Amino acid sequence: MKKIIALAPVALIMGIAGQVQAATQADVQLQGTIVDTTCEVTANNGAATLNVGSFSKSAFTTAKQQVGQEPLLVSLKNCSEDETGALQVSGIVTTGTDNLFLSDVNQTAGFMLTQKDNLTQVKNNTSIPLTADATGAVDYTFTAGMAVMDATNVMPGAYTAPIKISYVSN
């Protein structure tokens, strides 16, 4: 009985060690950026999610056409006075569209952004020029909405799409 109790901690340690040895390697992708600006970017007032609304299936009458208009404010501060640069929106898009942002390329619905003019659709990785004011600040408002890949096969459900809004100085 004493031998069984004495061996219990050893068995426990061996079990843990066996689990630790199971993963002999891990892959990590490192990412970083070197910039020539002091601008600080804030999108959506710092909130991580913008709810663009709920829409009926019948609202999607045309494929790849934005439905809804929810403002998405991007603010830059601490830029140099009158600094010129550009905003870039990047995300996941699929073949046949460069302006419908999806959670993955197999999704049937996603999100579109319109530039400040409320006419021009934002394309993935396209620069949108802007200039900071005399205080080193600038606000830019996109309009966000949903869109579908195929208007004849609208799939109800909840959708998300990760995007990155970057400022690139000239």
Buried (B, 14 or more C-beta within 10 A) or exposed (E): EEEEEEEEEEEEEEEEEEEEEEEEEEEEEEEEEEEEBEBEBBBBEEEEEBEBEEBEEEBBEEBBBBBBEBEBEBBBBEBEEEBEBBBBBBBBBBEEBBBBBBBEEEBEBBBBBBBBEEEEBBBBEBBBEBEBEEEBBBEBEBBBBBBBBEBEEBEEEEBEBEBEBBBBBE
